[in-house]
């Protein structure tokens, strides 16, 4: 009994140390979807800058190594006003001159309700950082590979607001897109949006929110006990899935919430060639 009084605290300390270390590292995952666009996407989500343990220097090194054509940020950057300056400093230190697009997550919308002045400050800061916010909006980007199609090898990029806390999206934005471009990529925060967009409407939908299960629990208890999102309760937690004939990817996210710990759920940067 006395032996366990010594061993148990040591084990708990080692587990806590492991969770801190795992939250401070990340894996860069590479996928090639071979859509013939010749473009490389780097997808970040759930940065949660207030508890982020990943340095701007390491992220800069990753981005330089990956050499993407553009970056997508899938929401949940901040939780409170003072996080905005912290994120701006972190992002400026990355100092990568690439097109960057972002959508709101539920943490932004919750913060905007709590601090009514924050939304305008957030939008202005994103403009200063040259990050383009897409709120239920479609833009077109040019692919790199030659294509004989009359659609000029364009990609439609759709940024969709958070389905639970954001502005409602009209799914009419998908109408006729396949006649205007060769590839449709959408990104949003909450994976439940995949249950609502039209069938066969996108080539790829990039998502986040679930953190891949920030602290692993057996029998998927985290999702059964603490989340009310439908997709995770259906078993779609991370990685690729096909929902309503649309290919989706759920990113494990970069940061943490509540505590700066991860357990058996390493943070992630996702690189996808299309």
Residue frames relative to the residue before (quaternion, step in Angstrom):
aa qw qx qy qz dx dy dz
X 1.0000 0.0000 0.0000 0.0000 0.00 0.00 0.00
X 0.6674 0.4919 -0.3055 0.4683 3.57 0.93 -0.90
X 0.6011 0.5691 -0.3559 0.4338 3.57 1.12 -0.68
X 0.6783 0.4915 -0.2929 0.4611 3.59 0.96 -0.85
X 0.5760 0.5755 -0.3797 0.4390 3.58 1.16 -0.46
X 0.6741 0.4419 -0.2760 0.5236 3.57 1.25 -0.45
X 0.6925 0.5034 -0.2797 0.4346 3.56 0.88 -1.01
X 0.6557 0.5521 -0.3242 0.4000 3.61 0.85 -0.95
X 0.6838 0.4579 -0.3191 0.4700 3.66 0.78 -0.84
X 0.6225 0.5358 -0.3439 0.4551 3.60 1.06 -0.70
X 0.6496 0.5126 -0.3108 0.4676 3.58 0.96 -0.87
X 0.6579 0.5049 -0.3079 0.4664 3.58 0.94 -0.87
X 0.6406 0.5208 -0.3190 0.4655 3.56 1.03 -0.78
X 0.6587 0.5078 -0.3041 0.4645 3.58 0.98 -0.86
X 0.6398 0.5161 -0.3210 0.4703 3.58 1.04 -0.80
X 0.6510 0.5088 -0.3109 0.4698 3.58 0.97 -0.88
X 0.6446 0.5156 -0.3176 0.4666 3.58 0.98 -0.82
X 0.6331 0.5259 -0.3217 0.4682 3.57 1.01 -0.84
X 0.6763 0.4955 -0.3035 0.4527 3.62 0.90 -0.88
X 0.6267 0.5211 -0.3344 0.4730 3.58 1.08 -0.69
X 0.6652 0.5013 -0.3007 0.4644 3.57 0.94 -0.92
X 0.6658 0.5075 -0.3215 0.4425 3.59 0.89 -0.87
X 0.6475 0.5093 -0.3238 0.4653 3.61 1.07 -0.64
X 0.6975 0.4817 -0.2598 0.4625 3.58 1.22 -0.45
X 0.6796 0.3983 -0.2908 0.5431 3.60 1.27 0.04
X 0.0793 -0.7950 0.5950 0.0872 3.58 -1.22 0.15
X 0.3567 -0.7073 0.5732 0.2096 3.50 -1.31 0.45
X 0.2626 -0.7305 0.6072 0.1695 3.55 -1.04 0.83
X 0.1318 -0.8118 0.5681 0.0292 3.56 -0.52 1.21
X 0.1887 -0.7999 0.5669 0.0564 3.56 -0.89 1.04
X 0.0359 0.7788 -0.6251 0.0383 3.55 -1.03 0.87
X 0.1631 -0.7670 0.6139 0.0909 3.56 -1.13 0.72
X 0.1670 -0.8203 0.5431 0.0647 3.57 -0.48 1.21
X 0.3005 -0.8152 0.4631 0.1751 3.58 1.31 -0.06
X 0.2382 0.7793 -0.5354 0.2221 3.56 0.76 1.08
X 0.5033 -0.6979 0.3984 0.3178 3.58 1.27 -0.01
X 0.4830 0.6764 -0.4358 0.3453 3.59 1.17 0.42
X 0.3379 -0.7690 0.4806 0.2521 3.57 1.19 -0.46
X 0.5651 0.5965 -0.3729 0.4309 3.58 1.21 0.50
X 0.2142 -0.7604 0.6020 0.1165 3.55 -1.18 0.67
X 0.1875 -0.7812 0.5920 0.0632 3.55 -0.80 1.14
X 0.1180 -0.7327 0.6605 0.1135 3.55 -1.12 0.72
X 0.1240 -0.8205 0.5580 0.0128 3.56 -0.61 1.19
X 0.0315 -0.7651 0.6428 -0.0214 3.55 -0.84 1.13
X 0.0951 0.7922 -0.6021 0.0294 3.57 -1.08 0.56
X 0.8252 0.2285 -0.1684 0.4882 3.54 -1.32 0.32
X 0.0812 0.8303 -0.5422 0.1005 3.55 0.78 1.07
X 0.0229 -0.8409 0.5395 0.0361 3.61 1.03 -0.79
X 0.0960 -0.8823 0.4580 0.0497 3.51 0.77 1.16
X 0.6064 0.5909 -0.3679 0.3843 3.62 1.06 -0.60
X 0.7784 0.2524 -0.1556 0.5534 3.62 1.15 -0.51
X 0.4008 0.7438 -0.4628 0.2682 3.58 1.26 0.18
X 0.1683 -0.7979 0.5750 0.0665 3.57 -0.90 0.99
X 0.5531 0.5952 -0.3862 0.4367 3.58 1.25 0.36
X 0.3833 -0.7744 0.4628 0.1980 3.54 -0.55 1.17
X 0.5878 -0.5662 0.4504 0.3620 3.53 -1.27 0.48
X 0.6081 0.5663 -0.3565 0.4271 3.60 1.08 -0.69
X 0.6693 0.4807 -0.3012 0.4799 3.59 0.95 -0.82
X 0.6515 0.5010 -0.3248 0.4680 3.58 0.98 -0.77
X 0.6180 0.5378 -0.3414 0.4608 3.59 1.01 -0.75
X 0.6502 0.5193 -0.3116 0.4587 3.58 0.94 -0.90
X 0.6481 0.5150 -0.3150 0.4643 3.58 0.98 -0.84
X 0.6823 0.4928 -0.2978 0.4506 3.57 0.83 -0.96
X 0.6367 0.5172 -0.3276 0.4689 3.59 0.99 -0.78
X 0.6637 0.5053 -0.2971 0.4647 3.57 1.02 -0.83
X 0.6916 0.4864 -0.2692 0.4612 3.56 0.95 -0.93
X 0.1048 -0.8387 0.5200 0.1235 3.57 1.06 -0.86
X 0.1157 0.8178 -0.5549 0.0996 3.61 0.61 1.08
X 0.5207 -0.6134 0.4865 0.3404 3.54 -1.32 0.21
X 0.7824 -0.0950 0.0384 0.6143 3.58 1.15 -0.54
X 0.3499 -0.7281 0.5634 0.1733 3.53 -1.32 0.47
X 0.1510 -0.7605 0.6258 0.0845 3.55 -1.07 0.83
X 0.1260 -0.7748 0.6170 0.0556 3.57 -0.92 0.95
X 0.2634 -0.8484 0.4510 0.0863 3.54 -0.45 1.28
X 0.7375 -0.4622 0.2470 0.4259 3.59 0.97 0.75
X 0.7481 0.3517 -0.3315 0.4547 3.52 -1.44 0.20
X 0.1933 0.7788 -0.5538 0.2222 3.52 0.65 1.24
X 0.8273 0.1072 0.0025 0.5515 3.58 0.86 -1.02
X 0.2449 -0.7519 0.5905 0.1613 3.53 -1.38 0.27
X 0.7983 0.1090 -0.0107 0.5922 3.62 1.18 -0.49
X 0.7078 -0.4957 0.2841 0.4154 3.61 -1.17 0.45
X 0.6937 0.4907 -0.3111 0.4257 3.61 0.82 -0.85
X 0.5379 0.6145 -0.4064 0.4098 3.60 1.23 -0.25
X 0.5803 0.6274 -0.3728 0.3615 3.57 1.13 -0.67
X 0.6719 0.4754 -0.2943 0.4857 3.58 0.91 -0.87
X 0.6329 0.5370 -0.3303 0.4494 3.57 1.03 -0.78
X 0.6607 0.4867 -0.3084 0.4811 3.58 0.97 -0.82
X 0.6375 0.5349 -0.3347 0.4421 3.60 0.92 -0.89
X 0.6502 0.5083 -0.3135 0.4698 3.60 0.95 -0.85
X 0.6557 0.5181 -0.3009 0.4595 3.60 0.92 -0.98
X 0.7027 0.4716 -0.2729 0.4574 3.57 0.84 -0.98
X 0.6423 0.5213 -0.3315 0.4537 3.60 0.96 -0.80
X 0.6547 0.5200 -0.3140 0.4499 3.58 1.03 -0.76
X 0.5626 0.5710 -0.3916 0.4517 3.60 1.18 -0.41
X 0.0567 -0.8787 0.4734 0.0232 3.55 1.18 -0.75
X 0.3728 0.6950 -0.5179 0.3314 3.55 0.74 1.11
X 0.2710 -0.7854 0.5391 0.1378 3.57 -0.70 1.07
X 0.3388 0.7121 -0.5288 0.3138 3.53 0.25 1.36
X 0.5548 -0.5505 0.4687 0.4117 3.59 -1.18 0.29
X 0.0391 -0.7890 0.6129 -0.0138 3.58 -0.88 1.00
X 0.0769 -0.7874 0.6116 0.0030 3.55 -0.89 1.02
X 0.0590 -0.8108 0.5823 0.0015 3.58 -1.09 0.69
X 0.1895 -0.7277 0.6422 0.1486 3.51 -1.37 0.37
X 0.5532 -0.5843 0.4712 0.3614 3.56 -1.29 0.31
X 0.2298 -0.7296 0.6215 0.1691 3.55 -1.27 0.54
X 0.7039 -0.4549 0.3184 0.4430 3.57 -1.25 0.06
X 0.6194 0.5470 -0.3580 0.4348 3.62 1.08 -0.60
X 0.6126 0.5226 -0.3543 0.4755 3.60 1.06 -0.64
X 0.6933 0.4829 -0.2935 0.4472 3.57 0.76 -1.00
X 0.6259 0.5194 -0.3395 0.4725 3.60 1.04 -0.71
X 0.6566 0.5035 -0.3041 0.4720 3.58 0.98 -0.85
X 0.6357 0.5357 -0.3366 0.4424 3.61 0.99 -0.78
X 0.6525 0.5036 -0.3164 0.4696 3.59 1.04 -0.72
X 0.6826 0.4871 -0.2788 0.4681 3.55 1.04 -0.80
X 0.7735 0.1654 -0.0704 0.6078 3.57 1.10 -0.80
X 0.2638 -0.8340 0.4568 0.1618 3.62 0.19 1.24
X 0.6549 0.5199 -0.3218 0.4442 3.61 1.09 -0.57
X 0.5654 0.6798 -0.3609 0.2966 3.56 1.19 -0.56
X 0.6088 0.5854 -0.3746 0.3826 3.60 0.97 -0.75
X 0.6636 0.4924 -0.3068 0.4723 3.57 0.89 -0.90
X 0.6446 0.5168 -0.3178 0.4652 3.59 0.99 -0.82
X 0.6396 0.5292 -0.3184 0.4576 3.56 1.00 -0.86
X 0.6707 0.4961 -0.2980 0.4639 3.58 0.84 -0.98
X 0.6635 0.5015 -0.3085 0.4617 3.60 0.92 -0.85
X 0.6465 0.5145 -0.3189 0.4644 3.58 1.01 -0.81
X 0.6344 0.5192 -0.3339 0.4652 3.59 0.99 -0.77
X 0.6333 0.5165 -0.3320 0.4711 3.60 1.02 -0.74
X 0.6528 0.5162 -0.3112 0.4588 3.58 0.96 -0.88
X 0.7015 0.4425 -0.2544 0.4973 3.58 1.10 -0.72
X 0.4044 -0.7287 0.4481 0.3236 3.57 1.35 -0.07
X 0.4105 0.6416 -0.5124 0.3966 3.54 1.02 0.95
X 0.2449 -0.7952 0.5392 0.1302 3.58 -0.60 1.09
X 0.2698 -0.7602 0.5745 0.1385 3.55 -0.68 1.13
X 0.1228 -0.7726 0.6203 0.0568 3.55 -0.92 0.96
X 0.0080 -0.7983 0.6009 -0.0398 3.56 -0.58 1.18
X 0.7984 -0.2286 0.0841 0.5507 3.53 -0.10 1.37
X 0.4763 0.6637 -0.3938 0.4214 3.50 0.98 1.03
X 0.2385 -0.7501 0.6029 0.1302 3.54 -1.19 0.70
X 0.0146 0.7579 -0.6521 -0.0116 3.56 -1.03 0.84
X 0.3441 -0.7361 0.5463 0.2034 3.57 -1.24 0.39
X 0.1234 -0.7725 0.6216 0.0407 3.54 -1.02 0.94
X 0.4425 -0.7044 0.4941 0.2527 3.54 -1.11 0.66
X 0.3830 -0.7048 0.5506 0.2313 3.56 -0.95 0.91
X 0.4989 -0.6820 0.4600 0.2729 3.55 -1.28 0.35
X 0.6779 0.4954 -0.3102 0.4459 3.58 1.01 -0.70
X 0.5509 -0.6078 0.4622 0.3369 3.53 -1.16 0.67
X 0.0177 0.7891 -0.6120 0.0505 3.53 -1.02 0.82
X 0.3946 -0.7454 0.4919 0.2163 3.57 -0.88 0.94
X 0.4687 0.7022 -0.4357 0.3122 3.57 1.27 -0.15
X 0.5061 -0.6408 0.4817 0.3181 3.56 -1.17 0.57
X 0.5713 0.5827 -0.3842 0.4318 3.58 1.30 0.00
X 0.4452 -0.7640 0.3947 0.2498 3.57 1.34 0.33
X 0.5353 -0.6688 0.3922 0.3353 3.57 1.11 0.64
X 0.3277 0.7503 -0.5009 0.2807 3.55 0.89 0.97
X 0.2703 -0.7155 0.6186 0.1797 3.52 -1.31 0.51
X 0.2661 -0.7161 0.6194 0.1809 3.56 -1.05 0.79
X 0.1104 -0.7811 0.6135 0.0361 3.56 -0.77 1.07
X 0.0855 -0.8115 0.5780 -0.0093 3.55 -0.68 1.17
X 0.1342 -0.7709 0.6191 0.0667 3.56 -0.83 1.04
X 0.1029 -0.8182 0.5656 0.0054 3.58 -0.58 1.19
X 0.4684 -0.6896 0.4817 0.2702 3.57 -0.86 0.99
X 0.6672 -0.5073 0.3627 0.4073 3.57 -1.26 0.48
X 0.4610 -0.7385 0.4255 0.2471 3.55 -0.69 1.11
X 0.7034 0.4722 -0.2720 0.4563 3.60 1.09 -0.63
X 0.8300 0.2261 -0.0752 0.5043 3.61 0.92 -0.85
X 0.6682 0.5462 -0.2907 0.4131 3.59 1.20 -0.35
X 0.7203 -0.3990 0.3356 0.4575 3.53 -1.36 -0.29
X 0.5110 -0.6534 0.4665 0.3071 3.56 -0.96 0.89
X 0.2970 -0.7607 0.5548 0.1594 3.55 -0.98 0.87
X 0.3398 -0.6835 0.6012 0.2366 3.54 -1.14 0.68
X 0.3578 -0.7645 0.4955 0.2048 3.57 -0.61 1.10
X 0.4310 0.6807 -0.4628 0.3696 3.55 1.30 0.18
X 0.5271 0.6392 -0.4223 0.3678 3.60 1.19 -0.33
X 0.6353 0.5282 -0.3306 0.4562 3.59 1.22 -0.36
X 0.5142 0.6820 -0.4089 0.3215 3.58 1.20 -0.43
X 0.8666 0.1298 -0.1120 0.4686 3.54 -0.90 0.99
X 0.4296 0.7293 -0.4586 0.2706 3.60 1.21 -0.04
X 0.6508 0.5418 -0.3312 0.4161 3.59 0.95 -0.80
X 0.6428 0.4997 -0.3289 0.4784 3.57 1.22 -0.30
X 0.6984 0.4822 -0.2518 0.4650 3.58 1.27 -0.30
X 0.8071 0.1604 -0.0540 0.5657 3.58 1.19 -0.37
X 0.5282 -0.6428 0.4654 0.3020 3.56 -1.32 0.21
X 0.7971 0.1151 -0.0286 0.5920 3.58 1.19 -0.47
X 0.1476 -0.7801 0.6041 0.0693 3.57 -1.04 0.84
X 0.0152 -0.7806 0.6237 -0.0380 3.55 -0.70 1.16
X 0.0609 -0.7842 0.6173 0.0195 3.57 -0.85 0.98
X 0.0296 -0.7816 0.6198 0.0636 3.54 -1.22 0.42
X 0.0310 0.7706 -0.6323 0.0738 3.50 -1.15 0.79
X 0.6012 -0.5909 0.3957 0.3645 3.58 -1.24 0.04
X 0.8054 0.2843 -0.1361 0.5020 3.57 0.50 -1.19
X 0.4692 -0.7121 0.4453 0.2729 3.62 -0.70 1.03
X 0.5390 0.6355 -0.4153 0.3649 3.62 1.14 -0.37
X 0.4980 0.6422 -0.4375 0.3849 3.61 1.22 -0.27
X 0.5938 0.5994 -0.3591 0.3991 3.60 1.13 -0.59
X 0.6355 0.5268 -0.3246 0.4617 3.58 1.23 -0.41
X 0.7314 0.4441 -0.2146 0.4709 3.58 1.27 -0.24
X 0.6121 0.5401 -0.3848 0.4307 3.61 1.00 -0.60
X 0.6362 -0.5578 0.3539 0.3985 3.61 -1.09 0.56
X 0.5906 -0.5653 0.4450 0.3656 3.56 -1.20 0.58
X 0.8618 0.0908 -0.0856 0.4917 3.55 -1.18 0.75
X 0.4089 0.7460 -0.4430 0.2828 3.59 1.09 0.64
X 0.7877 0.2098 -0.1292 0.5647 3.64 1.16 -0.40
X 0.4658 -0.6387 0.5283 0.3101 3.53 -1.28 0.39
X 0.7926 -0.0217 0.0445 0.6077 3.57 1.14 -0.65
X 0.0784 -0.7653 0.6385 0.0237 3.54 -1.06 0.91
X 0.1689 -0.8078 0.5629 0.0459 3.58 -0.58 1.23
X 0.0348 -0.8283 0.5526 -0.0857 3.55 -0.78 1.15
X 0.1831 -0.7788 0.5877 0.1211 3.57 -1.31 0.07
X 0.4415 0.7772 -0.4154 0.1686 3.53 -0.71 -1.28
X 0.7577 0.4255 -0.2364 0.4346 3.63 0.79 -0.92
X 0.3087 -0.7771 0.4874 0.2514 3.61 1.25 -0.39
X 0.5144 -0.6467 0.4142 0.3816 3.59 1.22 0.22
X 0.5831 -0.4971 0.3730 0.5232 3.56 1.32 0.13
X 0.2463 -0.8306 0.4740 0.1571 3.59 0.28 1.25
X 0.7599 0.0804 -0.0479 0.6433 3.55 1.01 -0.85
X 0.3915 -0.7659 0.4599 0.2204 3.53 -0.30 1.30
X 0.0272 -0.7605 0.6488 0.0000 3.53 -1.08 0.88
X 0.5246 -0.6449 0.4421 0.3367 3.61 -0.96 0.76
X 0.8331 0.2269 -0.1819 0.4705 3.53 -1.32 0.52
X 0.5252 -0.6670 0.3923 0.3541 3.59 1.23 0.57
X 0.1744 0.8376 -0.4999 0.1347 3.55 1.12 0.73
X 0.5667 0.6006 -0.3971 0.4005 3.60 1.07 -0.64
X 0.7262 0.4436 -0.2434 0.4654 3.55 0.90 -0.96
X 0.6614 0.5040 -0.3097 0.4611 3.56 1.08 -0.64
X 0.7567 0.4064 -0.2010 0.4711 3.57 1.01 -0.85
X 0.8288 0.2986 -0.1019 0.4620 3.56 0.86 -0.99
X 0.7481 0.3423 -0.2207 0.5239 3.62 1.16 -0.18
X 0.2437 -0.7650 0.5819 0.1295 3.52 -1.18 0.70
X 0.4250 0.7024 -0.4665 0.3292 3.56 1.24 0.33
X 0.5042 -0.7067 0.4137 0.2742 3.55 -0.83 0.99
X 0.6753 0.5391 -0.3300 0.3801 3.57 0.82 -0.94
X 0.6666 0.4842 -0.3238 0.4651 3.61 0.92 -0.78
X 0.6510 0.5002 -0.3271 0.4681 3.58 1.05 -0.62
X 0.6140 0.5045 -0.3375 0.5045 3.56 1.33 -0.23
X 0.6150 -0.5883 0.3284 0.4096 3.59 1.30 -0.04
X 0.5785 0.5645 -0.3820 0.4481 3.60 1.27 0.04
X 0.0185 0.8545 -0.5107 0.0935 3.56 -0.07 1.36
X 0.7870 -0.0983 0.0954 0.6016 3.58 0.99 -0.80
X 0.7435 0.4076 -0.2957 0.4399 3.53 -1.30 0.36
X 0.7291 -0.4371 0.3212 0.4172 3.54 -1.35 -0.30
X 0.0808 0.7388 -0.6681 0.0354 3.52 -1.26 0.68
X 0.2900 -0.7055 0.6026 0.2348 3.54 -1.29 0.20
X 0.0010 -0.7956 0.6021 -0.0674 3.55 -0.63 1.21
X 0.8394 -0.0515 -0.0055 0.5411 3.57 -0.74 1.08
X 0.6587 -0.5510 0.2762 0.4316 3.55 1.02 1.01
X 0.5745 0.5142 -0.4068 0.4900 3.57 1.17 0.65
X 0.3801 -0.7051 0.5489 0.2387 3.59 -0.95 0.88
X 0.0402 -0.8008 0.5976 -0.0003 3.57 -0.79 1.03
X 0.1258 -0.7547 0.6341 0.1124 3.54 -1.29 0.41
X 0.1722 -0.7796 0.5976 0.0732 3.58 -0.77 1.08
X 0.2808 -0.7809 0.5465 0.1128 3.53 -0.47 1.31
X 0.4801 -0.6909 0.4675 0.2714 3.60 -1.00 0.82
X 0.4923 -0.6980 0.4070 0.3236 3.58 1.27 -0.10
X 0.4755 -0.7004 0.4777 0.2346 3.51 -1.31 0.44
X 0.7976 0.3233 -0.1439 0.4885 3.58 0.92 -0.88
X 0.4343 -0.6660 0.5431 0.2701 3.52 -1.34 -0.40
X 0.2308 -0.7409 0.6054 0.1768 3.55 -1.30 0.30
X 0.8108 0.2654 -0.2452 0.4605 3.55 -1.32 0.55
X 0.7853 -0.0656 0.0759 0.6109 3.60 0.70 -1.10
X 0.4697 -0.6946 0.4645 0.2848 3.64 -1.04 0.69
X 0.4451 0.6808 -0.4437 0.3761 3.54 0.93 1.00
X 0.0080 -0.7286 0.6808 0.0751 3.49 -1.37 0.44
X 0.0880 -0.7894 0.6065 0.0342 3.54 -1.13 0.69
X 0.8324 -0.0963 -0.0056 0.5458 3.56 -0.52 1.27
X 0.6654 0.4103 -0.3128 0.5395 3.57 1.07 0.78
X 0.1111 -0.8500 0.5134 0.0391 3.54 0.38 1.26
X 0.5287 -0.6207 0.4649 0.3451 3.63 -0.98 0.73
X 0.2254 -0.8146 0.5330 0.0385 3.53 -1.17 0.61
X 0.1047 -0.6925 0.7075 0.0945 3.48 -1.35 0.66
X 0.1764 -0.8170 0.5446 0.0696 3.58 -0.70 1.03
X 0.1045 -0.7777 0.6194 0.0245 3.56 -0.90 1.02
X 0.0031 0.8123 -0.5805 0.0567 3.56 -0.66 1.13
X 0.2254 -0.7508 0.6100 0.1158 3.55 -0.84 1.05
X 0.0686 -0.8090 0.5837 0.0098 3.53 -0.86 0.98
